[in-house]
Amino acid sequence: LAGTGNGDIMQQLEYRISRLEGVLRLNKMITESGGKIFATNGKKADFDATVEKCKEAGGTIATPRNPGENDAILYFVKYFNTYAYLGIKQSLIPGKFKLLNGAPLSYTNWYSNEPSGGGEE
């Protein structure tokens, strides 16, 4: 990259990022919604390990805030035929949930008769 202008460097970086994103999409490891990238390594882990891996990757555990983001998470659930952990926890009131930081949920899309707190909301 030596001797090239900033425009050239930016173009090369954009090209490389585009190629990397293409490979990740091809391998069903990322999807996007509303400018946010949702990613998985496809491996099973417990909740705490999932939260930690997300932090290590520079992100946070997914928390759907609208139907598009919900669909992005559902994409992985369907592809890997498994459940997904979300950045949501049960409050002190049974059947009531909140964000991990304690804020109330602004978007929900529960199954019928959920949330029950049984883990398959």
Secondary structure, 3 states (H helix, E strand, C coil): CCCCCHHHHHHHHHHHHHHHHHHHHHCCCEEEECCEEEECCCCCCCHHHHHHHHHHCCCCCCCCCCHHHHHHHHHHHHHHCCCCCCCEEECCCCCCEEECCCCECCCCCCCCCCCCCCCCC
